[in-house]
Amino acid sequence: MAKKAKKRTPATAESRSTPKRVGPPSRPKTPANTYTSKPVAIDFADSSHRLEGADLEILGVHHAEASYEGRVYFNNPKADASTPRTLEHGYAGSFYVFGHGGCFGDVGHCDINGHRDPFDLRDPHPLTPISKRIPVTEALKYYARSNQPITITVVPVVSAANDLCDTKNVFHFEQMRFLSYNP
């Protein structure tokens, strides 16, 4: 039995799909979601240790979408974009992410390939998560005097985004740790 051909309707201007146009980057009007850690012990930074310097390292930071400044605060889970950047308000430092502005390619274009051969000499995928290191020595020593655990709050302040970017959930990472330097 032969298949019947489907009756086709003529294409009109409304039925033809046009590629979506993305406008220029802009600063969003609503703030991004903040991240606050569970309490973290910082006994390695008290005065009984010979701490010369310390960094907060954030591993696996995703940067496929909007550009933003990540402001780091200790013991201030209510911090937001308007919180002063002073030690008294818990400010420890900032890092910056230059985002890629979303995916402009075909389906799968922005997918990061999982396992790569150790002998593969090609550059990694441009969207491979990055690491950020923030010097936090002064703030860590300040809060270590109380000998209490601290919380770490990251406030993303989005500076540029387009229609393809999720500006609410811009900060994603895999791991966070302190690196300490002793003489």
N, C-alpha and C positions, 0 to 999 in steps of 0.2 A: 504494500500500500504506500503510495507516494505521500510525502508531506506537503501540506498546503503552504504556499508562501504567505507570510504575514503581510497584511495590507499596510503600506507605509503612508504616513501623512507627510505632506511637504513641510520642510523646515521653515520656521518663521524667525524673525529677529529675536522674539522672546524665548523660543525653544532652544536656540543655539547657546551652548555654554560659552561664557567668556572667562578668561583667566581672572582669578581674584587679584586685585591690585592691593598692595600693601602701602599704607601711607608712610610718611617720614616718622622717625622715632620721636617720642614725646615722653614727658615725665608724667606718670600716672597720678591720678587724684586720690586714690585710696592707698593706705599703707600696706606694705607686705607683712606676712606673718613672721613673727619672731620665733627664735628657738631658745629654749632654756633647758640646761642640763639638769640631771639629778645632782645632789651634793657630791663634790669631789674633794678628797683629802689632799691637802697641800703641805703636809708636815715636812716634806723635803726642803721647803723654802724658809723654815723658821731660823731664828738667829743662831741656833746650835750647829747649823750646817754652813759650809763654806760656799754658799751659792754666789757665783759671780754674775751669772746671767740666766735668763729663762725665756723660752719661746713657747707660744701655743701653736701647735701644728694641726691644721685641719686637712685631712687627707680625703681624696675622692670628691672634690668640689665639682659639681656639675655646672657647666657654663654655656649651655646650648641656647639659652633664652636671653633675658634682659641683662643689661649692665647695671651694676650696683656697688655701693660701698657697704661692707659688712662691719658694723661697729660692735666691738666686743666689750661687754660690761661684766664685772664680777659682782656677785651678791646684789643684783638689781633686776629681778625678773619683770618688773614693771617698766623697764626702759623702753623708749620708743624713739622715733626720729627727732623729737624735740628735746630729749634728755641732754643736758649739758655734757660736754666731753671733758669732764674733770675727774680727778681721782676720788673726790668726795662723793661723786655720784656713781662710782664703780667703773669708770671708763678705763680700759686697759690698752686699747689700740684699735686699729682698723686694717682691713685688707680690701682690695679692689678686684672686681671681676669684670672683665670686658667681655660681655655676652655676644653670642653669635646671632641673636635676633630671631630665633626660631628656625624651622626647617623650610627651605624654599624648594627642595628637590622632590623627586618622585617618592613614592612609598618605598621605605627601606633605605633611602639615600642617607639618612642621618642615624641609622642603626650602627652601633659600634660592634664590630666583630669581636666575638669572645676571645678565644685562645689564639695566640700567635706563636709561631715557631720561634724559639730563641735565636735562631740564625737568620731570621727575616730582617733584612737590613733596611727595609722601607720605613719611612717616617710613620709614627702611629697615627691613627684616625684623628682628625682635627678636633673631634668632640670628646676625646678620651678625658676622663675627669682629671683635674689638676690638684695640686697641693698648695696650700697657703701657709706661711709662717709669719706670726705676729710677735714681735718682741714685747714681753709683758713683765719684765724684771721688776720695775718699780711698783706696779700694781700688785704683783704677787708677794713681794716683801711686805707691802703695806697690810695686806689681808692675812698674811701668815703670822703677824703679831698676835692676833686673837686666838691662834691655835685651833681654829674651827674650820670645817669643810666649807667650800664656797660653791656657788652655782655660777655657771657661765651662760650668759645671754648674748646671742648674736642678733643684732637688729639690722636687717637689710634695708638700705635706703636706695630705692631704684632711681637711677638717673636717666636712663633711656630704655624705651621699650616700644615695640610696634604691635600690630594687631595679632601677630602669631605668638606672642609671649604671654605666659601666665605670670602676672606681676604679683599675685597674692602668695604663691608658693614658689618663690624664686630661689630660696636657699635650700639646697640639698647637699648632703655630704655623707661619707661612709664612716669616718673615724676621726676622733679628736684626741690629742695627747699633749702633755707637757714635755719639753726637752729642757734639761737643766745643764748648765755649764759650771764646772767647779775648777778652781785653780790647781 
